[in-house]
């Protein structure tokens, strides 16, 4: 597969940044979940062919008008540090 994990799971990443917290298991998509930490959430993906990828990190922020929005970062692979296994 030439498609990156980030490209392959673009819809899930978009939903994550819209506030979705539950994804579940799917034969075609694998196991997808949100690991919640103190003030920061991580989108974790285990594709059906194996491996585990943390592809996005979000935190609640305010937009220019003061409304709450999910902000953060996405990558093909985020490596955690002191995240207790997430």
C-alpha positions in Angstrom: 0.0 0.0 0.0 1.5 3.3 -1.1 -1.1 5.4 0.9 0.1 6.8 4.2 -1.7 6.0 7.4 -2.7 9.7 7.6 -4.2 9.6 4.1 -5.9 6.3 4.7 -7.6 7.4 7.9 -8.3 11.0 6.8 -12.1 10.7 7.7 -11.4 9.4 11.2 -8.8 12.2 11.8 -11.3 14.8 10.6 -14.0 13.3 12.9 -11.5 13.3 15.8 -10.9 17.0 15.4 -14.7 17.6 15.3 -14.9 16.0 18.8 -15.7 12.3 18.1 -14.5 10.1 21.0 -15.6 6.5 20.0 -14.7 4.6 16.9 -14.5 0.9 17.6 -13.5 -2.1 15.5 -14.1 -2.7 11.8 -12.7 -5.5 9.6 -11.7 -3.1 6.9 -10.4 -0.3 9.1 -9.0 -2.1 12.1 -9.2 -1.0 15.7 -9.5 2.8 16.3 -9.7 4.5 19.6 -9.2 7.8 21.5 -6.8 7.7 24.4 -7.7 10.4 26.8 -5.1 12.1 29.0 -5.2 15.1 31.2 -6.4 17.8 28.7 -5.0 16.0 25.6 -6.5 13.2 23.5 -4.6 10.9 21.1 -6.2 9.1 18.1 -4.7 5.6 18.0 -5.1 3.3 15.0 -4.3 -0.4 14.7 -4.8 -1.3 11.0 -5.9 -4.9 10.1 -2.5 -5.7 8.8 -0.9 -4.9 12.1 1.0 -2.2 13.9 -0.1 0.6 16.1 0.0 4.3 15.2 -0.8 7.4 17.1 -1.8 9.7 14.3 -3.3 12.8 15.9 -3.2 14.7 19.2 -5.9 17.2 20.1 -6.7 19.7 22.9 -9.6 22.0 23.5 -8.9 25.6 22.6 -10.8 28.7 21.7 -11.2 30.2 18.2 -10.8 33.9 17.4 -14.4 34.5 18.5 -14.0 32.7 21.8 -15.8 29.5 20.8 -14.4 26.1 21.8 -12.7 24.2 19.1 -10.4 21.1 19.0 -6.9 22.1 18.0 -3.8 19.9 17.6 -1.5 18.0 15.4 -1.6 15.0 13.0 1.2 12.9 11.6 1.8 9.5 10.1 3.3 8.4 13.4 3.5 10.3 16.6 5.9 8.8 19.2 4.7 9.2 22.7 6.9 10.0 25.8 5.6 9.4 29.3 2.1 8.6 28.0 1.6 5.4 30.0 1.4 3.2 26.9 -0.7 5.5 24.7 
